[in-house]
Structures are given as C-alpha cells and as structure tokens.
Amino acid sequence: MFTHITADPDILGGKPCIKGTRLSVEFILELFASGATREEILSAYPQLTGEAIEEALRYAARSLKNEIILTAEVAA
C-alpha cells in the first residue's frame, strides 16, 4: 500500500519516513505547513520524488482518518 514509506526503530526512533532517507512524514508535513511548495521541497531535497511526497501526504491523511493506526514496511 505504501511503497515509499518505511518505519525502522533504528532510524528516527521508528517514525514513518521516506524509504532510503531520514526524512520523516512529519517533516514533510511541517514543510508544507510552513508554506513550502512541492517544487521547493523537491529542489531542496533531491533525494525525494514527487511520488514519495504524495505518498507521505496520503499516509498522514490515512493515519489520522478515524484514528486508525497504519503499519508501514518495517526494515529488517
């Protein structure tokens, strides 16, 4: 369901983040909340893709909907 999101207890205390980075879903939301555009985020963090950003937003929305806890792929 979420191919770009992972949660590893050894990375950022297990916060959901973009796979292959130390950029949390929470951080992506904070960037948007502070007024950054998608293009600005992609420019500032070239390791991100547009698909990863969109998935982070979907993950956040789904995790808040009806207070359902979603699981992300856990790194081995």
SEFIZA-3560 file (N, C-alpha, C; in Angstrom, 3 decimals):
REM SEFIZA-3560
<numar><xx>0.822</xx><yy>-1.196</yy><zz>0.000</zz><atom>N</atom></numar>
<numar><xx>0.000</xx><yy>0.000</yy><zz>0.000</zz><atom>CA</atom></numar>
<numar><xx>0.867</xx><yy>1.261</yy><zz>0.000</zz><atom>C</atom></numar>
<numar><xx>1.902</xx><yy>1.292</yy><zz>0.838</zz><atom>N</atom></numar>
<numar><xx>2.794</xx><yy>2.442</yy><zz>0.901</zz><atom>CA</atom></numar>
<numar><xx>4.212</xx><yy>1.975</yy><zz>0.576</zz><atom>C</atom></numar>
<numar><xx>4.600</xx><yy>2.110</yy><zz>-0.667</zz><atom>N</atom></numar>
<numar><xx>5.900</xx><yy>1.602</yy><zz>-1.096</zz><atom>CA</atom></numar>
<numar><xx>7.048</xx><yy>2.545</yy><zz>-0.795</zz><atom>C</atom></numar>
<numar><xx>6.759</xx><yy>3.822</yy><zz>-0.553</zz><atom>N</atom></numar>
<numar><xx>7.806</xx><yy>4.808</yy><zz>-0.280</zz><atom>CA</atom></numar>
<numar><xx>7.986</xx><yy>5.093</yy><zz>1.216</zz><atom>C</atom></numar>
<numar><xx>7.118</xx><yy>4.530</yy><zz>2.050</zz><atom>N</atom></numar>
<numar><xx>7.153</xx><yy>4.814</yy><zz>3.480</zz><atom>CA</atom></numar>
<numar><xx>7.675</xx><yy>3.586</yy><zz>4.222</zz><atom>C</atom></numar>
<numar><xx>8.558</xx><yy>3.829</yy><zz>5.169</zz><atom>N</atom></numar>
<numar><xx>9.089</xx><yy>2.755</yy><zz>5.991</zz><atom>CA</atom></numar>
<numar><xx>9.196</xx><yy>3.239</yy><zz>7.429</zz><atom>C</atom></numar>
<numar><xx>9.262</xx><yy>2.298</yy><zz>8.338</zz><atom>N</atom></numar>
<numar><xx>9.467</xx><yy>2.612</yy><zz>9.749</zz><atom>CA</atom></numar>
<numar><xx>10.489</xx><yy>1.623</yy><zz>10.291</zz><atom>C</atom></numar>
<numar><xx>11.578</xx><yy>2.146</yy><zz>10.793</zz><atom>N</atom></numar>
<numar><xx>12.667</xx><yy>1.332</yy><zz>11.326</zz><atom>CA</atom></numar>
<numar><xx>13.003</xx><yy>1.871</yy><zz>12.715</zz><atom>C</atom></numar>
<numar><xx>12.939</xx><yy>1.031</yy><zz>13.738</zz><atom>N</atom></numar>
<numar><xx>13.221</xx><yy>1.519</yy><zz>15.091</zz><atom>CA</atom></numar>
<numar><xx>14.603</xx><yy>2.159</yy><zz>15.239</zz><atom>C</atom></numar>
<numar><xx>15.519</xx><yy>1.829</yy><zz>14.348</zz><atom>N</atom></numar>
<numar><xx>16.873</xx><yy>2.382</yy><zz>14.411</zz><atom>CA</atom></numar>
<numar><xx>17.017</xx><yy>3.707</yy><zz>13.667</zz><atom>C</atom></numar>
<numar><xx>15.973</xx><yy>4.128</yy><zz>12.977</zz><atom>N</atom></numar>
<numar><xx>16.009</xx><yy>5.391</yy><zz>12.226</zz><atom>CA</atom></numar>
<numar><xx>14.897</xx><yy>6.293</yy><zz>12.754</zz><atom>C</atom></numar>
<numar><xx>15.287</xx><yy>7.436</yy><zz>13.262</zz><atom>N</atom></numar>
<numar><xx>14.347</xx><yy>8.432</yy><zz>13.785</zz><atom>CA</atom></numar>
<numar><xx>13.389</xx><yy>7.840</yy><zz>14.815</zz><atom>C</atom></numar>
<numar><xx>13.873</xx><yy>6.896</yy><zz>15.587</zz><atom>N</atom></numar>
<numar><xx>13.048</xx><yy>6.306</yy><zz>16.642</zz><atom>CA</atom></numar>
<numar><xx>11.837</xx><yy>5.552</yy><zz>16.129</zz><atom>C</atom></numar>
<numar><xx>11.876</xx><yy>5.118</yy><zz>14.880</zz><atom>N</atom></numar>
<numar><xx>10.769</xx><yy>4.359</yy><zz>14.314</zz><atom>CA</atom></numar>
<numar><xx>9.680</xx><yy>5.193</yy><zz>13.671</zz><atom>C</atom></numar>
<numar><xx>9.895</xx><yy>6.524</yy><zz>13.580</zz><atom>N</atom></numar>
<numar><xx>8.901</xx><yy>7.366</yy><zz>12.905</zz><atom>CA</atom></numar>
<numar><xx>8.798</xx><yy>6.955</yy><zz>11.443</zz><atom>C</atom></numar>
<numar><xx>7.598</xx><yy>7.002</yy><zz>10.875</zz><atom>N</atom></numar>
<numar><xx>7.459</xx><yy>6.729</yy><zz>9.447</zz><atom>CA</atom></numar>
<numar><xx>8.260</xx><yy>7.759</yy><zz>8.644</zz><atom>C</atom></numar>
<numar><xx>9.052</xx><yy>7.281</yy><zz>7.707</zz><atom>N</atom></numar>
<numar><xx>9.850</xx><yy>8.191</yy><zz>6.891</zz><atom>CA</atom></numar>
<numar><xx>9.915</xx><yy>7.677</yy><zz>5.463</zz><atom>C</atom></numar>
<numar><xx>10.455</xx><yy>8.523</yy><zz>4.598</zz><atom>N</atom></numar>
<numar><xx>10.620</xx><yy>8.167</yy><zz>3.195</zz><atom>CA</atom></numar>
<numar><xx>11.744</xx><yy>7.145</yy><zz>3.104</zz><atom>C</atom></numar>
<numar><xx>11.446</xx><yy>6.023</yy><zz>2.481</zz><atom>N</atom></numar>
<numar><xx>12.416</xx><yy>4.937</yy><zz>2.364</zz><atom>CA</atom></numar>
<numar><xx>13.728</xx><yy>5.449</yy><zz>1.760</zz><atom>C</atom></numar>
<numar><xx>14.847</xx><yy>5.041</yy><zz>2.376</zz><atom>N</atom></numar>
<numar><xx>16.160</xx><yy>5.426</yy><zz>1.883</zz><atom>CA</atom></numar>
<numar><xx>16.625</xx><yy>6.796</yy><zz>2.335</zz><atom>C</atom></numar>
<numar><xx>15.814</xx><yy>7.453</yy><zz>3.189</zz><atom>N</atom></numar>
<numar><xx>16.176</xx><yy>8.784</yy><zz>3.686</zz><atom>CA</atom></numar>
<numar><xx>15.950</xx><yy>8.826</yy><zz>5.191</zz><atom>C</atom></numar>
<numar><xx>16.327</xx><yy>9.923</yy><zz>5.780</zz><atom>N</atom></numar>
<numar><xx>15.998</xx><yy>10.189</yy><zz>7.183</zz><atom>CA</atom></numar>
<numar><xx>14.991</xx><yy>11.339</yy><zz>7.241</zz><atom>C</atom></numar>
<numar><xx>14.156</xx><yy>11.436</yy><zz>6.222</zz><atom>N</atom></numar>
<numar><xx>13.124</xx><yy>12.479</yy><zz>6.148</zz><atom>CA</atom></numar>
<numar><xx>11.792</xx><yy>11.859</yy><zz>6.550</zz><atom>C</atom></numar>
<numar><xx>11.281</xx><yy>12.301</yy><zz>7.692</zz><atom>N</atom></numar>
<numar><xx>10.041</xx><yy>11.719</yy><zz>8.208</zz><atom>CA</atom></numar>
<numar><xx>8.814</xx><yy>12.296</yy><zz>7.503</zz><atom>C</atom></numar>
<numar><xx>7.737</xx><yy>11.525</yy><zz>7.580</zz><atom>N</atom></numar>
<numar><xx>6.445</xx><yy>12.008</yy><zz>7.082</zz><atom>CA</atom></numar>
<numar><xx>6.093</xx><yy>13.294</yy><zz>7.831</zz><atom>C</atom></numar>
<numar><xx>6.351</xx><yy>13.318</yy><zz>9.120</zz><atom>N</atom></numar>
<numar><xx>6.099</xx><yy>14.506</yy><zz>9.929</zz><atom>CA</atom></numar>
<numar><xx>6.855</xx><yy>15.720</yy><zz>9.380</zz><atom>C</atom></numar>
<numar><xx>8.116</xx><yy>15.537</yy><zz>9.001</zz><atom>N</atom></numar>
<numar><xx>8.924</xx><yy>16.629</yy><zz>8.461</zz><atom>CA</atom></numar>
<numar><xx>8.337</xx><yy>17.140</yy><zz>7.145</zz><atom>C</atom></numar>
<numar><xx>7.893</xx><yy>16.232</yy><zz>6.295</zz><atom>N</atom></numar>
<numar><xx>7.270</xx><yy>16.632</yy><zz>5.022</zz><atom>CA</atom></numar>
<numar><xx>6.038</xx><yy>17.487</yy><zz>5.306</zz><atom>C</atom></numar>
<numar><xx>5.221</xx><yy>17.065</yy><zz>6.261</zz><atom>N</atom></numar>
<numar><xx>4.041</xx><yy>17.854</yy><zz>6.627</zz><atom>CA</atom></numar>
<numar><xx>4.430</xx><yy>19.225</yy><zz>7.158</zz><atom>C</atom></numar>
<numar><xx>5.478</xx><yy>19.282</yy><zz>7.973</zz><atom>N</atom></numar>
<numar><xx>5.938</xx><yy>20.561</yy><zz>8.511</zz><atom>CA</atom></numar>
<numar><xx>6.397</xx><yy>21.498</yy><zz>7.397</zz><atom>C</atom></numar>
<numar><xx>7.053</xx><yy>20.942</yy><zz>6.380</zz><atom>N</atom></numar>
<numar><xx>7.483</xx><yy>21.773</yy><zz>5.254</zz><atom>CA</atom></numar>
<numar><xx>6.279</xx><yy>22.409</yy><zz>4.567</zz><atom>C</atom></numar>
<numar><xx>5.256</xx><yy>21.598</yy><zz>4.281</zz><atom>N</atom></numar>
<numar><xx>4.045</xx><yy>22.141</yy><zz>3.658</zz><atom>CA</atom></numar>
<numar><xx>3.354</xx><yy>23.140</yy><zz>4.578</zz><atom>C</atom></numar>
<numar><xx>3.291</xx><yy>22.828</yy><zz>5.869</zz><atom>N</atom></numar>
<numar><xx>2.627</xx><yy>23.729</yy><zz>6.820</zz><atom>CA</atom></numar>
<numar><xx>3.345</xx><yy>25.069</yy><zz>6.928</zz><atom>C</atom></numar>
<numar><xx>4.648</xx><yy>25.068</yy><zz>6.679</zz><atom>N</atom></numar>
<numar><xx>5.397</xx><yy>26.328</yy><zz>6.755</zz><atom>CA</atom></numar>
<numar><xx>5.322</xx><yy>27.122</yy><zz>5.448</zz><atom>C</atom></numar>
<numar><xx>4.602</xx><yy>26.582</yy><zz>4.460</zz><atom>N</atom></numar>
<numar><xx>4.387</xx><yy>27.315</yy><zz>3.224</zz><atom>CA</atom></numar>
<numar><xx>5.216</xx><yy>26.855</yy><zz>2.040</zz><atom>C</atom></numar>
<numar><xx>6.039</xx><yy>25.824</yy><zz>2.219</zz><atom>N</atom></numar>
<numar><xx>6.849</xx><yy>25.327</yy><zz>1.100</zz><atom>CA</atom></numar>
<numar><xx>5.950</xx><yy>24.683</yy><zz>0.053</zz><atom>C</atom></numar>
<numar><xx>6.319</xx><yy>24.848</yy><zz>-1.205</zz><atom>N</atom></numar>
<numar><xx>5.587</xx><yy>24.205</yy><zz>-2.294</zz><atom>CA</atom></numar>
<numar><xx>6.240</xx><yy>22.860</yy><zz>-2.604</zz><atom>C</atom></numar>
<numar><xx>5.529</xx><yy>22.048</yy><zz>-3.337</zz><atom>N</atom></numar>
<numar><xx>6.065</xx><yy>20.748</yy><zz>-3.762</zz><atom>CA</atom></numar>
<numar><xx>7.377</xx><yy>20.939</yy><zz>-4.506</zz><atom>C</atom></numar>
<numar><xx>7.409</xx><yy>21.907</yy><zz>-5.399</zz><atom>N</atom></numar>
<numar><xx>8.599</xx><yy>22.165</yy><zz>-6.199</zz><atom>CA</atom></numar>
<numar><xx>9.774</xx><yy>22.607</yy><zz>-5.323</zz><atom>C</atom></numar>
<numar><xx>9.504</xx><yy>23.439</yy><zz>-4.326</zz><atom>N</atom></numar>
<numar><xx>10.564</xx><yy>23.881</yy><zz>-3.412</zz><atom>CA</atom></numar>
<numar><xx>11.118</xx><yy>22.704</yy><zz>-2.603</zz><atom>C</atom></numar>
<numar><xx>10.236</xx><yy>21.823</yy><zz>-2.168</zz><atom>N</atom></numar>
<numar><xx>10.674</xx><yy>20.659</yy><zz>-1.404</zz><atom>CA</atom></numar>
<numar><xx>11.527</xx><yy>19.748</yy><zz>-2.280</zz><atom>C</atom></numar>
<numar><xx>11.083</xx><yy>19.504</yy><zz>-3.495</zz><atom>N</atom></numar>
<numar><xx>11.856</xx><yy>18.647</yy><zz>-4.410</zz><atom>CA</atom></numar>
<numar><xx>13.212</xx><yy>19.263</yy><zz>-4.725</zz><atom>C</atom></numar>
<numar><xx>13.271</xx><yy>20.579</yy><zz>-4.843</zz><atom>N</atom></numar>
<numar><xx>14.531</xx><yy>21.259</yy><zz>-5.118</zz><atom>CA</atom></numar>
<numar><xx>15.474</xx><yy>21.189</yy><zz>-3.917</zz><atom>C</atom></numar>
<numar><xx>14.933</xx><yy>21.374</yy><zz>-2.725</zz><atom>N</atom></numar>
<numar><xx>15.747</xx><yy>21.379</yy><zz>-1.509</zz><atom>CA</atom></numar>
<numar><xx>16.194</xx><yy>19.978</yy><zz>-1.099</zz><atom>C</atom></numar>
<numar><xx>15.417</xx><yy>18.966</yy><zz>-1.453</zz><atom>N</atom></numar>
<numar><xx>15.706</xx><yy>17.581</yy><zz>-1.067</zz><atom>CA</atom></numar>
<numar><xx>15.667</xx><yy>16.693</yy><zz>-2.313</zz><atom>C</atom></numar>
<numar><xx>16.723</xx><yy>16.725</yy><zz>-3.109</zz><atom>N</atom></numar>
<numar><xx>16.718</xx><yy>15.991</yy><zz>-4.383</zz><atom>CA</atom></numar>
<numar><xx>16.592</xx><yy>14.480</yy><zz>-4.231</zz><atom>C</atom></numar>
<numar><xx>16.787</xx><yy>13.958</yy><zz>-3.020</zz><atom>N</atom></numar>
<numar><xx>16.616</xx><yy>12.521</yy><zz>-2.819</zz><atom>CA</atom></numar>
<numar><xx>15.135</xx><yy>12.122</yy><zz>-2.807</zz><atom>C</atom></numar>
<numar><xx>14.253</xx><yy>13.105</yy><zz>-2.749</zz><atom>N</atom></numar>
<numar><xx>12.817</xx><yy>12.842</yy><zz>-2.783</zz><atom>CA</atom></numar>
<numar><xx>12.301</xx><yy>12.805</yy><zz>-4.213</zz><atom>C</atom></numar>
<numar><xx>11.203</xx><yy>12.115</yy><zz>-4.381</zz><atom>N</atom></numar>
<numar><xx>10.480</xx><yy>12.143</yy><zz>-5.655</zz><atom>CA</atom></numar>
<numar><xx>9.089</xx><yy>12.703</yy><zz>-5.389</zz><atom>C</atom></numar>
<numar><xx>8.456</xx><yy>13.156</yy><zz>-6.436</zz><atom>N</atom></numar>
<numar><xx>7.087</xx><yy>13.633</yy><zz>-6.304</zz><atom>CA</atom></numar>
<numar><xx>6.170</xx><yy>12.543</yy><zz>-5.777</zz><atom>C</atom></numar>
<numar><xx>6.383</xx><yy>11.306</yy><zz>-6.224</zz><atom>N</atom></numar>
<numar><xx>5.566</xx><yy>10.186</yy><zz>-5.772</zz><atom>CA</atom></numar>
<numar><xx>5.748</xx><yy>9.950</yy><zz>-4.274</zz><atom>C</atom></numar>
<numar><xx>6.973</xx><yy>10.073</yy><zz>-3.781</zz><atom>N</atom></numar>
<numar><xx>7.230</xx><yy>9.869</yy><zz>-2.357</zz><atom>CA</atom></numar>
<numar><xx>6.541</xx><yy>10.946</yy><zz>-1.519</zz><atom>C</atom></numar>
<numar><xx>6.571</xx><yy>12.183</yy><zz>-1.996</zz><atom>N</atom></numar>
<numar><xx>5.902</xx><yy>13.270</yy><zz>-1.277</zz><atom>CA</atom></numar>
<numar><xx>4.396</xx><yy>13.028</yy><zz>-1.236</zz><atom>C</atom></numar>
<numar><xx>3.818</xx><yy>12.670</yy><zz>-2.368</zz><atom>N</atom></numar>
<numar><xx>2.377</xx><yy>12.412</yy><zz>-2.422</zz><atom>CA</atom></numar>
<numar><xx>1.999</xx><yy>11.247</yy><zz>-1.514</zz><atom>C</atom></numar>
<numar><xx>2.846</xx><yy>10.217</yy><zz>-1.488</zz><atom>N</atom></numar>
<numar><xx>2.561</xx><yy>9.072</yy><zz>-0.629</zz><atom>CA</atom></numar>
<numar><xx>2.658</xx><yy>9.469</yy><zz>0.847</zz><atom>C</atom></numar>
<numar><xx>3.604</xx><yy>10.332</yy><zz>1.189</zz><atom>N</atom></numar>
<numar><xx>3.722</xx><yy>10.799</yy><zz>2.576</zz><atom>CA</atom></numar>
<numar><xx>2.449</xx><yy>11.529</yy><zz>2.990</zz><atom>C</atom></numar>
<numar><xx>1.909</xx><yy>12.338</yy><zz>2.100</zz><atom>N</atom></numar>
<numar><xx>0.661</xx><yy>13.047</yy><zz>2.405</zz><atom>CA</atom></numar>
<numar><xx>-0.505</xx><yy>12.069</yy><zz>2.555</zz><atom>C</atom></numar>
<numar><xx>-0.575</xx><yy>11.067</yy><zz>1.673</zz><atom>N</atom></numar>
<numar><xx>-1.633</xx><yy>10.061</yy><zz>1.776</zz><atom>CA</atom></numar>
<numar><xx>-1.489</xx><yy>9.265</yy><zz>3.069</zz><atom>C</atom></numar>
<numar><xx>-0.249</xx><yy>8.914</yy><zz>3.415</zz><atom>N</atom></numar>
<numar><xx>-0.002</xx><yy>8.170</yy><zz>4.654</zz><atom>CA</atom></numar>
<numar><xx>-0.486</xx><yy>8.972</yy><zz>5.856</zz><atom>C</atom></numar>
<numar><xx>-0.137</xx><yy>10.245</yy><zz>5.903</zz><atom>N</atom></numar>
<numar><xx>-0.549</xx><yy>11.095</yy><zz>7.014</zz><atom>CA</atom></numar>
<numar><xx>-2.068</xx><yy>11.201</yy><zz>7.091</zz><atom>C</atom></numar>
<numar><xx>-2.701</xx><yy>11.407</yy><zz>5.959</zz><atom>N</atom></numar>
<numar><xx>-4.161</xx><yy>11.534</yy><zz>5.937</zz><atom>CA</atom></numar>
<numar><xx>-4.827</xx><yy>10.239</yy><zz>6.389</zz><atom>C</atom></numar>
<numar><xx>-4.352</xx><yy>9.121</yy><zz>5.896</zz><atom>N</atom></numar>
<numar><xx>-4.950</xx><yy>7.831</yy><zz>6.267</zz><atom>CA</atom></numar>
<numar><xx>-4.703</xx><yy>7.506</yy><zz>7.734</zz><atom>C</atom></numar>
<numar><xx>-3.535</xx><yy>7.877</yy><zz>8.248</zz><atom>N</atom></numar>
<numar><xx>-3.233</xx><yy>7.546</yy><zz>9.635</zz><atom>CA</atom></numar>
<numar><xx>-4.079</xx><yy>8.372</yy><zz>10.602</zz><atom>C</atom></numar>
<numar><xx>-4.538</xx><yy>9.527</yy><zz>10.172</zz><atom>N</atom></numar>
<numar><xx>-5.372</xx><yy>10.368</yy><zz>11.018</zz><atom>CA</atom></numar>
<numar><xx>-6.863</xx><yy>10.081</yy><zz>10.868</zz><atom>C</atom></numar>
<numar><xx>-7.238</xx><yy>9.491</yy><zz>9.767</zz><atom>N</atom></numar>
<numar><xx>-8.644</xx><yy>9.224</yy><zz>9.494</zz><atom>CA</atom></numar>
<numar><xx>-9.183</xx><yy>8.210</yy><zz>10.502</zz><atom>C</atom></numar>
<numar><xx>-10.167</xx><yy>8.613</yy><zz>11.245</zz><atom>N</atom></numar>
<numar><xx>-10.803</xx><yy>7.747</yy><zz>12.238</zz><atom>CA</atom></numar>
<numar><xx>-9.819</xx><yy>7.159</yy><zz>13.231</zz><atom>C</atom></numar>
<numar><xx>-8.692</xx><yy>7.804</yy><zz>13.422</zz><atom>N</atom></numar>
<numar><xx>-7.670</xx><yy>7.359</yy><zz>14.364</zz><atom>CA</atom></numar>
<numar><xx>-7.242</xx><yy>5.910</yy><zz>14.130</zz><atom>C</atom></numar>
<numar><xx>-7.138</xx><yy>5.542</yy><zz>12.865</zz><atom>N</atom></numar>
<numar><xx>-6.679</xx><yy>4.201</yy><zz>12.504</zz><atom>CA</atom></numar>
<numar><xx>-5.159</xx><yy>4.213</yy><zz>12.460</zz><atom>C</atom></numar>
<numar><xx>-4.549</xx><yy>3.229</yy><zz>13.094</zz><atom>N</atom></numar>
<numar><xx>-3.112</xx><yy>3.095</yy><zz>13.066</zz><atom>CA</atom></numar>
<numar><xx>-2.732</xx><yy>2.271</yy><zz>11.836</zz><atom>C</atom></numar>
<numar><xx>-1.859</xx><yy>2.837</yy><zz>11.002</zz><atom>N</atom></numar>
<numar><xx>-1.405</xx><yy>2.129</yy><zz>9.818</zz><atom>CA</atom></numar>
<numar><xx>0.009</xx><yy>1.622</yy><zz>10.060</zz><atom>C</atom></numar>
<numar><xx>0.283</xx><yy>0.484</yy><zz>9.493</zz><atom>N</atom></numar>
<numar><xx>1.648</xx><yy>-0.042</yy><zz>9.601</zz><atom>CA</atom></numar>
<numar><xx>2.376</xx><yy>0.227</yy><zz>8.295</zz><atom>C</atom></numar>
<numar><xx>3.632</xx><yy>0.548</yy><zz>8.419</zz><atom>N</atom></numar>
<numar><xx>4.481</xx><yy>0.739</yy><zz>7.256</zz><atom>CA</atom></numar>
<numar><xx>5.443</xx><yy>-0.428</yy><zz>7.215</zz><atom>C</atom></numar>
<numar><xx>6.074</xx><yy>-0.618</yy><zz>6.088</zz><atom>N</atom></numar>
<numar><xx>7.061</xx><yy>-1.675</yy><zz>5.969</zz><atom>CA</atom></numar>
<numar><xx>8.152</xx><yy>-1.452</yy><zz>7.005</zz><atom>C</atom></numar>
<numar><xx>8.444</xx><yy>-2.482</yy><zz>7.754</zz><atom>N</atom></numar>
<numar><xx>9.477</xx><yy>-2.400</yy><zz>8.779</zz><atom>CA</atom></numar>
<numar><xx>10.747</xx><yy>-3.017</yy><zz>8.220</zz><atom>C</atom></numar>
<numar><xx>11.832</xx><yy>-2.247</yy><zz>8.270</zz><atom>N</atom></numar>
<numar><xx>13.118</xx><yy>-2.735</yy><zz>7.762</zz><atom>CA</atom></numar>
<numar><xx>13.599</xx><yy>-3.885</yy><zz>8.627</zz><atom>C</atom></numar>
<numar><xx>14.235</xx><yy>-4.820</yy><zz>7.987</zz><atom>N</atom></numar>
<numar><xx>14.735</xx><yy>-5.998</yy><zz>8.727</zz><atom>CA</atom></numar>
<numar><xx>16.011</xx><yy>-5.700</yy><zz>9.465</zz><atom>C</atom></numar>
//
